[in-house]
Amino acid sequence: MLFATIEGSSLFAIVSYMQTGNLYYLIFAGALIIYFFNLKPSKFKIEMDLKLTHEEQSAFNNTDETIK
């Protein structure tokens, strides 16, 4: 739901810029797009959210091992 809200707002800002030519809408859309890419998951964020133990972290970082 959060991703759809951000995407919809940025698309609305882009369309508003195209209709009015006001540069503030384009800046707002750019800020939302940067925020959108900031939300992407990373290995560090996954480890922190799952609160993995040291053994689980080493298994997570080893691509050949399966986590049980």
N, CA, C and O atoms as a Tripos MOL2 file, in Angstrom:
@<TRIPOS>MOLECULE
protein
  272   271    68     0     0
PROTEIN
NO_CHARGES

@<TRIPOS>ATOM
      1 N           0.8270   -1.1880    0.0000 N.3       1 MET1
      2 CA          0.0000    0.0000    0.0000 C.3       1 MET1
      3 C           0.8750    1.2580    0.0000 C.2       1 MET1
      4 O           0.5610    2.2430   -0.6690 O.2       1 MET1
      5 N           1.9660    1.2120    0.7520 N.am      2 LEU2
      6 CA          2.8510    2.3680    0.8270 C.3       2 LEU2
      7 C           3.4800    2.6640   -0.5220 C.2       2 LEU2
      8 O           3.5760    3.8240   -0.9240 O.2       2 LEU2
      9 N           3.9150    1.6070   -1.2320 N.am      3 PHE3
     10 CA          4.5520    1.8130   -2.5270 C.3       3 PHE3
     11 C           3.5750    2.4130   -3.5310 C.2       3 PHE3
     12 O           3.9480    3.2790   -4.3220 O.2       3 PHE3
     13 N           2.3460    1.9640   -3.5020 N.am      4 ALA4
     14 CA          1.3420    2.4980   -4.4290 C.3       4 ALA4
     15 C           1.0540    3.9700   -4.1370 C.2       4 ALA4
     16 O           0.8420    4.7550   -5.0620 O.2       4 ALA4
     17 N           1.0450    4.3430   -2.8710 N.am      5 THR5
     18 CA          0.8040    5.7370   -2.4930 C.3       5 THR5
     19 C           1.9270    6.6360   -2.9920 C.2       5 THR5
     20 O           1.6760    7.7130   -3.5340 O.2       5 THR5
     21 N           3.1630    6.1900   -2.8080 N.am      6 ILE6
     22 CA          4.3140    6.9850   -3.2570 C.3       6 ILE6
     23 C           4.3370    7.0810   -4.7750 C.2       6 ILE6
     24 O           4.5640    8.1520   -5.3360 O.2       6 ILE6
     25 N           4.0990    5.9500   -5.4330 N.am      7 GLU7
     26 CA          4.1150    5.9440   -6.8930 C.3       7 GLU7
     27 C           3.0020    6.8270   -7.4600 C.2       7 GLU7
     28 O           3.2210    7.5910   -8.4000 O.2       7 GLU7
     29 N           1.8220    6.7140   -6.8860 N.am      8 GLY8
     30 CA          0.6980    7.5220   -7.3580 C.3       8 GLY8
     31 C           0.9320    9.0060   -7.1590 C.2       8 GLY8
     32 O           0.6080    9.8150   -8.0290 O.2       8 GLY8
     33 N           1.4910    9.3630   -6.0200 N.am      9 SER9
     34 CA          1.7790   10.7760   -5.7480 C.3       9 SER9
     35 C           2.8210   11.3310   -6.7090 C.2       9 SER9
     36 O           2.6940   12.4570   -7.1900 O.2       9 SER9
     37 N           3.8540   10.5360   -6.9860 N.am     10 SER10
     38 CA          4.8880   11.0270   -7.8970 C.3      10 SER10
     39 C           4.3560   11.1420   -9.3290 C.2      10 SER10
     40 O           4.6960   12.0880  -10.0400 O.2      10 SER10
     41 N           3.5390   10.2030   -9.7480 N.am     11 LEU11
     42 CA          2.9540   10.2970  -11.0830 C.3      11 LEU11
     43 C           2.0080   11.4970  -11.1970 C.2      11 LEU11
     44 O           1.9770   12.1750  -12.2240 O.2      11 LEU11
     45 N           1.2450   11.7500  -10.1430 N.am     12 PHE12
     46 CA          0.3650   12.9170  -10.1330 C.3      12 PHE12
     47 C           1.1810   14.2050  -10.2050 C.2      12 PHE12
     48 O           0.7940   15.1490  -10.8930 O.2      12 PHE12
     49 N           2.3130   14.2440   -9.4940 N.am     13 ALA13
     50 CA          3.1660   15.4340   -9.5320 C.3      13 ALA13
     51 C           3.7600   15.6380  -10.9230 C.2      13 ALA13
     52 O           3.8810   16.7720  -11.3890 O.2      13 ALA13
     53 N           4.1290   14.5450  -11.5850 N.am     14 ILE14
     54 CA          4.6820   14.6580  -12.9410 C.3      14 ILE14
     55 C           3.6250   15.1660  -13.9150 C.2      14 ILE14
     56 O           3.9090   16.0240  -14.7500 O.2      14 ILE14
     57 N           2.4240   14.6460  -13.8120 N.am     15 VAL15
     58 CA          1.3350   15.0980  -14.6850 C.3      15 VAL15
     59 C           1.0020   16.5610  -14.3900 C.2      15 VAL15
     60 O           0.7340   17.3320  -15.3110 O.2      15 VAL15
     61 N           1.0180   16.9440  -13.1170 N.am     16 SER16
     62 CA          0.7610   18.3420  -12.7560 C.3      16 SER16
     63 C           1.8310   19.2540  -13.3300 C.2      16 SER16
     64 O           1.5270   20.3580  -13.7810 O.2      16 SER16
     65 N           3.0850   18.8020  -13.3190 N.am     17 TYR17
     66 CA          4.1590   19.5920  -13.9230 C.3      17 TYR17
     67 C           3.9230   19.7530  -15.4240 C.2      17 TYR17
     68 O           4.1130   20.8350  -15.9790 O.2      17 TYR17
     69 N           3.5130   18.6790  -16.0640 N.am     18 MET18
     70 CA          3.2880   18.7420  -17.5130 C.3      18 MET18
     71 C           2.1210   19.6710  -17.8500 C.2      18 MET18
     72 O           2.1260   20.3190  -18.8960 O.2      18 MET18
     73 N           1.1290   19.7360  -16.9740 N.am     19 GLN19
     74 CA         -0.0300   20.5920  -17.2230 C.3      19 GLN19
     75 C           0.2600   22.0620  -16.9310 C.2      19 GLN19
     76 O          -0.1680   22.9430  -17.6760 O.2      19 GLN19
     77 N           0.9940   22.3240  -15.8330 N.am     20 THR20
     78 CA          1.1840   23.7090  -15.4060 C.3      20 THR20
     79 C           2.5540   24.2740  -15.7540 C.2      20 THR20
     80 O           2.6990   25.4840  -15.9230 O.2      20 THR20
     81 N           3.5580   23.4110  -15.8620 N.am     21 GLY21
     82 CA          4.9120   23.8830  -16.1140 C.3      21 GLY21
     83 C           5.6110   24.3790  -14.8570 C.2      21 GLY21
     84 O           6.7150   24.9200  -14.9290 O.2      21 GLY21
     85 N           4.9680   24.1950  -13.7010 N.am     22 ASN22
     86 CA          5.5460   24.6250  -12.4290 C.3      22 ASN22
     87 C           6.6310   23.6260  -12.0140 C.2      22 ASN22
     88 O           6.3540   22.4360  -11.8630 O.2      22 ASN22
     89 N           7.8380   24.0990  -11.8340 N.am     23 LEU23
     90 CA          8.9860   23.2490  -11.5560 C.3      23 LEU23
     91 C           8.9060   22.5930  -10.1780 C.2      23 LEU23
     92 O           9.5380   21.5590   -9.9620 O.2      23 LEU23
     93 N           8.1550   23.1590   -9.2500 N.am     24 TYR24
     94 CA          8.0380   22.5900   -7.9080 C.3      24 TYR24
     95 C           7.4120   21.1960   -7.9360 C.2      24 TYR24
     96 O           7.7640   20.3380   -7.1260 O.2      24 TYR24
     97 N           6.4970   20.9750   -8.8540 N.am     25 TYR25
     98 CA          5.9000   19.6440   -8.9760 C.3      25 TYR25
     99 C           6.9500   18.6100   -9.4000 C.2      25 TYR25
    100 O           6.9490   17.4790   -8.9150 O.2      25 TYR25
    101 N           7.8250   19.0060  -10.2910 N.am     26 LEU26
    102 CA          8.8710   18.1000  -10.7540 C.3      26 LEU26
    103 C           9.8840   17.8180   -9.6430 C.2      26 LEU26
    104 O          10.3590   16.6900   -9.5120 O.2      26 LEU26
    105 N          10.2110   18.8200   -8.8540 N.am     27 ILE27
    106 CA         11.1150   18.6260   -7.7190 C.3      27 ILE27
    107 C          10.4760   17.7010   -6.6900 C.2      27 ILE27
    108 O          11.1440   16.8310   -6.1320 O.2      27 ILE27
    109 N           9.1950   17.8880   -6.4420 N.am     28 PHE28
    110 CA          8.4690   17.0270   -5.5010 C.3      28 PHE28
    111 C           8.4530   15.5800   -5.9990 C.2      28 PHE28
    112 O           8.6480   14.6530   -5.2140 O.2      28 PHE28
    113 N           8.2260   15.3870   -7.2840 N.am     29 ALA29
    114 CA          8.2250   14.0450   -7.8610 C.3      29 ALA29
    115 C           9.6070   13.4100   -7.7450 C.2      29 ALA29
    116 O           9.7170   12.2230   -7.4380 O.2      29 ALA29
    117 N          10.6560   14.1830   -7.9850 N.am     30 GLY30
    118 CA         12.0140   13.6690   -7.8510 C.3      30 GLY30
    119 C          12.3170   13.2480   -6.4270 C.2      30 GLY30
    120 O          12.9470   12.2140   -6.2070 O.2      30 GLY30
    121 N          11.8760   14.0350   -5.4580 N.am     31 ALA31
    122 CA         12.0940   13.6850   -4.0530 C.3      31 ALA31
    123 C          11.3560   12.3990   -3.6920 C.2      31 ALA31
    124 O          11.8840   11.5630   -2.9580 O.2      31 ALA31
    125 N          10.1440   12.2390   -4.2020 N.am     32 LEU32
    126 CA          9.3910   11.0100   -3.9300 C.3      32 LEU32
    127 C          10.0510    9.7930   -4.5670 C.2      32 LEU32
    128 O          10.0540    8.7130   -3.9760 O.2      32 LEU32
    129 N          10.5990    9.9520   -5.7450 N.am     33 ILE33
    130 CA         11.2680    8.8410   -6.4210 C.3      33 ILE33
    131 C          12.5330    8.4520   -5.6680 C.2      33 ILE33
    132 O          12.8330    7.2650   -5.5340 O.2      33 ILE33
    133 N          13.2810    9.4410   -5.1750 N.am     34 ILE34
    134 CA         14.4660    9.1410   -4.3730 C.3      34 ILE34
    135 C          14.0640    8.4050   -3.0930 C.2      34 ILE34
    136 O          14.7200    7.4400   -2.7010 O.2      34 ILE34
    137 N          13.0000    8.8520   -2.4470 N.am     35 TYR35
    138 CA         12.4970    8.1780   -1.2440 C.3      35 TYR35
    139 C          12.0510    6.7540   -1.5710 C.2      35 TYR35
    140 O          12.2850    5.8330   -0.7880 O.2      35 TYR35
    141 N          11.4190    6.5770   -2.7090 N.am     36 PHE36
    142 CA         10.9580    5.2640   -3.1460 C.3      36 PHE36
    143 C          12.1310    4.2950   -3.2820 C.2      36 PHE36
    144 O          12.0390    3.1490   -2.8430 O.2      36 PHE36
    145 N          13.2270    4.7410   -3.8830 N.am     37 PHE37
    146 CA         14.3910    3.8790   -4.0260 C.3      37 PHE37
    147 C          15.1030    3.6590   -2.7000 C.2      37 PHE37
    148 O          15.8040    2.6600   -2.5400 O.2      37 PHE37
    149 N          14.9400    4.5580   -1.7600 N.am     38 ASN38
    150 CA         15.5300    4.3930   -0.4410 C.3      38 ASN38
    151 C          14.8400    3.2790    0.3530 C.2      38 ASN38
    152 O          15.4350    2.7240    1.2770 O.2      38 ASN38
    153 N          13.6120    2.9510    0.0090 N.am     39 LEU39
    154 CA         12.8560    1.9250    0.7190 C.3      39 LEU39
    155 C          13.1990    0.5030    0.2920 C.2      39 LEU39
    156 O          12.7440   -0.4530    0.9190 O.2      39 LEU39
    157 N          13.9860    0.3490   -0.7500 N.am     40 LYS40
    158 CA         14.2740   -0.9940   -1.2590 C.3      40 LYS40
    159 C          15.0020   -1.8300   -0.2040 C.2      40 LYS40
    160 O          15.8030   -1.3020    0.5670 O.2      40 LYS40
    161 N          14.7240   -3.1180   -0.1730 N.am     41 PRO41
    162 CA         15.3680   -3.9690    0.8310 C.3      41 PRO41
    163 C          16.8410   -4.1930    0.5140 C.2      41 PRO41
    164 O          17.2380   -4.2400   -0.6500 O.2      41 PRO41
    165 N          17.6280   -4.3270    1.5420 N.am     42 SER42
    166 CA         19.0350   -4.6510    1.4030 C.3      42 SER42
    167 C          19.3540   -5.8000    2.3540 C.2      42 SER42
    168 O          18.5500   -6.1370    3.2240 O.2      42 SER42
    169 N          20.5190   -6.3930    2.1860 N.am     43 LYS43
    170 CA         20.8990   -7.4910    3.0660 C.3      43 LYS43
    171 C          20.9460   -7.0360    4.5160 C.2      43 LYS43
    172 O          20.5000   -7.7530    5.4120 O.2      43 LYS43
    173 N          21.4810   -5.8560    4.7460 N.am     44 PHE44
    174 CA         21.5850   -5.3410    6.1070 C.3      44 PHE44
    175 C          20.2010   -5.1280    6.7260 C.2      44 PHE44
    176 O          19.9790   -5.4930    7.8800 O.2      44 PHE44
    177 N          19.2730   -4.5420    5.9710 N.am     45 LYS45
    178 CA         17.9230   -4.2990    6.4830 C.3      45 LYS45
    179 C          17.2110   -5.6150    6.7850 C.2      45 LYS45
    180 O          16.4830   -5.7200    7.7730 O.2      45 LYS45
    181 N          17.4230   -6.6200    5.9310 N.am     46 ILE46
    182 CA         16.7930   -7.9210    6.1570 C.3      46 ILE46
    183 C          17.3320   -8.5550    7.4320 C.2      46 ILE46
    184 O          16.5670   -9.0830    8.2400 O.2      46 ILE46
    185 N          18.6550   -8.5030    7.6120 N.am     47 GLU47
    186 CA         19.2520   -9.0700    8.8200 C.3      47 GLU47
    187 C          18.7420   -8.3670   10.0740 C.2      47 GLU47
    188 O          18.4780   -9.0180   11.0850 O.2      47 GLU47
    189 N          18.6060   -7.0720   10.0160 N.am     48 MET48
    190 CA         18.1440   -6.3220   11.1850 C.3      48 MET48
    191 C          16.6630   -6.5820   11.4710 C.2      48 MET48
    192 O          16.2710   -6.6990   12.6320 O.2      48 MET48
    193 N          15.8550   -6.6700   10.4450 N.am     49 ASP49
    194 CA         14.4240   -6.9020   10.6450 C.3      49 ASP49
    195 C          14.1380   -8.3040   11.1670 C.2      49 ASP49
    196 O          13.2350   -8.4950   11.9820 O.2      49 ASP49
    197 N          14.9080   -9.2850   10.6970 N.am     50 LEU50
    198 CA         14.6950  -10.6620   11.1340 C.3      50 LEU50
    199 C          15.3760  -10.9800   12.4620 C.2      50 LEU50
    200 O          15.1030  -12.0160   13.0680 O.2      50 LEU50
    201 N          16.2610  -10.0920   12.9140 N.am     51 LYS51
    202 CA         17.0060  -10.2740   14.1640 C.3      51 LYS51
    203 C          17.6930  -11.6380   14.1730 C.2      51 LYS51
    204 O          17.4630  -12.4570   15.0630 O.2      51 LYS51
    205 N          18.5360  -11.8650   13.1730 N.am     52 LEU52
    206 CA         19.2070  -13.1440   13.0170 C.3      52 LEU52
    207 C          20.3230  -13.3040   14.0410 C.2      52 LEU52
    208 O          20.9810  -12.3350   14.4210 O.2      52 LEU52
    209 N          20.5250  -14.5570   14.4860 N.am     53 THR53
    210 CA         21.6510  -14.8640   15.3530 C.3      53 THR53
    211 C          22.9180  -14.8800   14.5100 C.2      53 THR53
    212 O          22.8660  -14.7680   13.2860 O.2      53 THR53
    213 N          24.0580  -15.0210   15.1810 N.am     54 HIS54
    214 CA         25.3290  -15.0230   14.4550 C.3      54 HIS54
    215 C          25.4000  -16.2090   13.4870 C.2      54 HIS54
    216 O          25.8980  -16.0660   12.3700 O.2      54 HIS54
    217 N          24.9110  -17.3670   13.9050 N.am     55 GLU55
    218 CA         24.9050  -18.5510   13.0280 C.3      55 GLU55
    219 C          24.0020  -18.3250   11.8210 C.2      55 GLU55
    220 O          24.3660  -18.6610   10.6940 O.2      55 GLU55
    221 N          22.8430  -17.7630   12.0580 N.am     56 GLU56
    222 CA         21.9110  -17.5020   10.9650 C.3      56 GLU56
    223 C          22.4530  -16.4440   10.0030 C.2      56 GLU56
    224 O          22.2250  -16.5250    8.7960 O.2      56 GLU56
    225 N          23.1680  -15.4570   10.5360 N.am     57 GLN57
    226 CA         23.7760  -14.4340    9.6780 C.3      57 GLN57
    227 C          24.8480  -15.0380    8.7820 C.2      57 GLN57
    228 O          24.9430  -14.6960    7.6030 O.2      57 GLN57
    229 N          25.6630  -15.9450    9.3430 N.am     58 SER58
    230 CA         26.6920  -16.5660    8.5150 C.3      58 SER58
    231 C          26.0660  -17.4670    7.4610 C.2      58 SER58
    232 O          26.5590  -17.5330    6.3350 O.2      58 SER58
    233 N          24.9800  -18.1670    7.8080 N.am     59 ALA59
    234 CA         24.2740  -18.9940    6.8290 C.3      59 ALA59
    235 C          23.6040  -18.1100    5.7720 C.2      59 ALA59
    236 O          23.5600  -18.4770    4.5980 O.2      59 ALA59
    237 N          23.0900  -16.9610    6.1780 N.am     60 PHE60
    238 CA         22.4450  -16.0330    5.2470 C.3      60 PHE60
    239 C          23.4560  -15.4650    4.2570 C.2      60 PHE60
    240 O          23.1390  -15.2710    3.0830 O.2      60 PHE60
    241 N          24.6690  -15.2010    4.7280 N.am     61 ASN61
    242 CA         25.7050  -14.6350    3.8600 C.3      61 ASN61
    243 C          26.3490  -15.6880    2.9790 C.2      61 ASN61
    244 O          26.9590  -15.3440    1.9660 O.2      61 ASN61
    245 N          26.2320  -16.9820    3.3380 N.am     62 ASN62
    246 CA         26.7680  -18.0690    2.5270 C.3      62 ASN62
    247 C          25.7160  -18.4700    1.4960 C.2      62 ASN62
    248 O          24.6430  -18.9520    1.8590 O.2      62 ASN62
    249 N          26.0140  -18.2750    0.2280 N.am     63 THR63
    250 CA         24.9980  -18.5460   -0.8150 C.3      63 THR63
    251 C          24.8030  -20.0300   -1.0690 C.2      63 THR63
    252 O          23.7900  -20.4180   -1.6500 O.2      63 THR63
    253 N          25.7430  -20.8740   -0.6500 N.am     64 ASP64
    254 CA         25.6230  -22.3120   -0.9010 C.3      64 ASP64
    255 C          24.8080  -23.0340    0.1730 C.2      64 ASP64
    256 O          24.3920  -24.1740   -0.0300 O.2      64 ASP64
    257 N          24.5810  -22.3870    1.2980 N.am     65 GLU65
    258 CA         23.9190  -23.0310    2.4250 C.3      65 GLU65
    259 C          22.4460  -22.6460    2.4700 C.2      65 GLU65
    260 O          22.0880  -21.5060    2.1760 O.2      65 GLU65
    261 N          21.5920  -23.6020    2.8380 N.am     66 THR66
    262 CA         20.1710  -23.3080    2.9790 C.3      66 THR66
    263 C          19.8710  -23.0090    4.4510 C.2      66 THR66
    264 O          20.4600  -23.6080    5.3500 O.2      66 THR66
    265 N          18.9650  -22.0930    4.6770 N.am     67 ILE67
    266 CA         18.5770  -21.7050    6.0370 C.3      67 ILE67
    267 C          17.3430  -22.4900    6.4110 C.2      67 ILE67
    268 O          16.3660  -22.5420    5.6630 O.2      67 ILE67
    269 N          17.4010  -23.1050    7.5880 N.am     68 LYS68
    270 CA         16.2610  -23.9180    8.0530 C.3      68 LYS68
    271 C          15.5100  -23.2180    9.1270 C.2      68 LYS68
    272 O          14.5230  -23.7480    9.6370 O.2      68 LYS68
@<TRIPOS>BOND
     1     1     2 1
     2     2     3 1
     3     3     4 2
     4     3     5 am
     5     5     6 1
     6     6     7 1
     7     7     8 2
     8     7     9 am
     9     9    10 1
    10    10    11 1
    11    11    12 2
    12    11    13 am
    13    13    14 1
    14    14    15 1
    15    15    16 2
    16    15    17 am
    17    17    18 1
    18    18    19 1
    19    19    20 2
    20    19    21 am
    21    21    22 1
    22    22    23 1
    23    23    24 2
    24    23    25 am
    25    25    26 1
    26    26    27 1
    27    27    28 2
    28    27    29 am
    29    29    30 1
    30    30    31 1
    31    31    32 2
    32    31    33 am
    33    33    34 1
    34    34    35 1
    35    35    36 2
    36    35    37 am
    37    37    38 1
    38    38    39 1
    39    39    40 2
    40    39    41 am
    41    41    42 1
    42    42    43 1
    43    43    44 2
    44    43    45 am
    45    45    46 1
    46    46    47 1
    47    47    48 2
    48    47    49 am
    49    49    50 1
    50    50    51 1
    51    51    52 2
    52    51    53 am
    53    53    54 1
    54    54    55 1
    55    55    56 2
    56    55    57 am
    57    57    58 1
    58    58    59 1
    59    59    60 2
    60    59    61 am
    61    61    62 1
    62    62    63 1
    63    63    64 2
    64    63    65 am
    65    65    66 1
    66    66    67 1
    67    67    68 2
    68    67    69 am
    69    69    70 1
    70    70    71 1
    71    71    72 2
    72    71    73 am
    73    73    74 1
    74    74    75 1
    75    75    76 2
    76    75    77 am
    77    77    78 1
    78    78    79 1
    79    79    80 2
    80    79    81 am
    81    81    82 1
    82    82    83 1
    83    83    84 2
    84    83    85 am
    85    85    86 1
    86    86    87 1
    87    87    88 2
    88    87    89 am
    89    89    90 1
    90    90    91 1
    91    91    92 2
    92    91    93 am
    93    93    94 1
    94    94    95 1
    95    95    96 2
    96    95    97 am
    97    97    98 1
    98    98    99 1
    99    99   100 2
   100    99   101 am
   101   101   102 1
   102   102   103 1
   103   103   104 2
   104   103   105 am
   105   105   106 1
   106   106   107 1
   107   107   108 2
   108   107   109 am
   109   109   110 1
   110   110   111 1
   111   111   112 2
   112   111   113 am
   113   113   114 1
   114   114   115 1
   115   115   116 2
   116   115   117 am
   117   117   118 1
   118   118   119 1
   119   119   120 2
   120   119   121 am
   121   121   122 1
   122   122   123 1
   123   123   124 2
   124   123   125 am
   125   125   126 1
   126   126   127 1
   127   127   128 2
   128   127   129 am
   129   129   130 1
   130   130   131 1
   131   131   132 2
   132   131   133 am
   133   133   134 1
   134   134   135 1
   135   135   136 2
   136   135   137 am
   137   137   138 1
   138   138   139 1
   139   139   140 2
   140   139   141 am
   141   141   142 1
   142   142   143 1
   143   143   144 2
   144   143   145 am
   145   145   146 1
   146   146   147 1
   147   147   148 2
   148   147   149 am
   149   149   150 1
   150   150   151 1
   151   151   152 2
   152   151   153 am
   153   153   154 1
   154   154   155 1
   155   155   156 2
   156   155   157 am
   157   157   158 1
   158   158   159 1
   159   159   160 2
   160   159   161 am
   161   161   162 1
   162   162   163 1
   163   163   164 2
   164   163   165 am
   165   165   166 1
   166   166   167 1
   167   167   168 2
   168   167   169 am
   169   169   170 1
   170   170   171 1
   171   171   172 2
   172   171   173 am
   173   173   174 1
   174   174   175 1
   175   175   176 2
   176   175   177 am
   177   177   178 1
   178   178   179 1
   179   179   180 2
   180   179   181 am
   181   181   182 1
   182   182   183 1
   183   183   184 2
   184   183   185 am
   185   185   186 1
   186   186   187 1
   187   187   188 2
   188   187   189 am
   189   189   190 1
   190   190   191 1
   191   191   192 2
   192   191   193 am
   193   193   194 1
   194   194   195 1
   195   195   196 2
   196   195   197 am
   197   197   198 1
   198   198   199 1
   199   199   200 2
   200   199   201 am
   201   201   202 1
   202   202   203 1
   203   203   204 2
   204   203   205 am
   205   205   206 1
   206   206   207 1
   207   207   208 2
   208   207   209 am
   209   209   210 1
   210   210   211 1
   211   211   212 2
   212   211   213 am
   213   213   214 1
   214   214   215 1
   215   215   216 2
   216   215   217 am
   217   217   218 1
   218   218   219 1
   219   219   220 2
   220   219   221 am
   221   221   222 1
   222   222   223 1
   223   223   224 2
   224   223   225 am
   225   225   226 1
   226   226   227 1
   227   227   228 2
   228   227   229 am
   229   229   230 1
   230   230   231 1
   231   231   232 2
   232   231   233 am
   233   233   234 1
   234   234   235 1
   235   235   236 2
   236   235   237 am
   237   237   238 1
   238   238   239 1
   239   239   240 2
   240   239   241 am
   241   241   242 1
   242   242   243 1
   243   243   244 2
   244   243   245 am
   245   245   246 1
   246   246   247 1
   247   247   248 2
   248   247   249 am
   249   249   250 1
   250   250   251 1
   251   251   252 2
   252   251   253 am
   253   253   254 1
   254   254   255 1
   255   255   256 2
   256   255   257 am
   257   257   258 1
   258   258   259 1
   259   259   260 2
   260   259   261 am
   261   261   262 1
   262   262   263 1
   263   263   264 2
   264   263   265 am
   265   265   266 1
   266   266   267 1
   267   267   268 2
   268   267   269 am
   269   269   270 1
   270   270   271 1
   271   271   272 2
@<TRIPOS>SUBSTRUCTURE
     1 MET1         2 RESIDUE 1 A MET
     2 LEU2         6 RESIDUE 1 A LEU
     3 PHE3        10 RESIDUE 1 A PHE
     4 ALA4        14 RESIDUE 1 A ALA
     5 THR5        18 RESIDUE 1 A THR
     6 ILE6        22 RESIDUE 1 A ILE
     7 GLU7        26 RESIDUE 1 A GLU
     8 GLY8        30 RESIDUE 1 A GLY
     9 SER9        34 RESIDUE 1 A SER
    10 SER10       38 RESIDUE 1 A SER
    11 LEU11       42 RESIDUE 1 A LEU
    12 PHE12       46 RESIDUE 1 A PHE
    13 ALA13       50 RESIDUE 1 A ALA
    14 ILE14       54 RESIDUE 1 A ILE
    15 VAL15       58 RESIDUE 1 A VAL
    16 SER16       62 RESIDUE 1 A SER
    17 TYR17       66 RESIDUE 1 A TYR
    18 MET18       70 RESIDUE 1 A MET
    19 GLN19       74 RESIDUE 1 A GLN
    20 THR20       78 RESIDUE 1 A THR
    21 GLY21       82 RESIDUE 1 A GLY
    22 ASN22       86 RESIDUE 1 A ASN
    23 LEU23       90 RESIDUE 1 A LEU
    24 TYR24       94 RESIDUE 1 A TYR
    25 TYR25       98 RESIDUE 1 A TYR
    26 LEU26      102 RESIDUE 1 A LEU
    27 ILE27      106 RESIDUE 1 A ILE
    28 PHE28      110 RESIDUE 1 A PHE
    29 ALA29      114 RESIDUE 1 A ALA
    30 GLY30      118 RESIDUE 1 A GLY
    31 ALA31      122 RESIDUE 1 A ALA
    32 LEU32      126 RESIDUE 1 A LEU
    33 ILE33      130 RESIDUE 1 A ILE
    34 ILE34      134 RESIDUE 1 A ILE
    35 TYR35      138 RESIDUE 1 A TYR
    36 PHE36      142 RESIDUE 1 A PHE
    37 PHE37      146 RESIDUE 1 A PHE
    38 ASN38      150 RESIDUE 1 A ASN
    39 LEU39      154 RESIDUE 1 A LEU
    40 LYS40      158 RESIDUE 1 A LYS
    41 PRO41      162 RESIDUE 1 A PRO
    42 SER42      166 RESIDUE 1 A SER
    43 LYS43      170 RESIDUE 1 A LYS
    44 PHE44      174 RESIDUE 1 A PHE
    45 LYS45      178 RESIDUE 1 A LYS
    46 ILE46      182 RESIDUE 1 A ILE
    47 GLU47      186 RESIDUE 1 A GLU
    48 MET48      190 RESIDUE 1 A MET
    49 ASP49      194 RESIDUE 1 A ASP
    50 LEU50      198 RESIDUE 1 A LEU
    51 LYS51      202 RESIDUE 1 A LYS
    52 LEU52      206 RESIDUE 1 A LEU
    53 THR53      210 RESIDUE 1 A THR
    54 HIS54      214 RESIDUE 1 A HIS
    55 GLU55      218 RESIDUE 1 A GLU
    56 GLU56      222 RESIDUE 1 A GLU
    57 GLN57      226 RESIDUE 1 A GLN
    58 SER58      230 RESIDUE 1 A SER
    59 ALA59      234 RESIDUE 1 A ALA
    60 PHE60      238 RESIDUE 1 A PHE
    61 ASN61      242 RESIDUE 1 A ASN
    62 ASN62      246 RESIDUE 1 A ASN
    63 THR63      250 RESIDUE 1 A THR
    64 ASP64      254 RESIDUE 1 A ASP
    65 GLU65      258 RESIDUE 1 A GLU
    66 THR66      262 RESIDUE 1 A THR
    67 ILE67      266 RESIDUE 1 A ILE
    68 LYS68      270 RESIDUE 1 A LYS
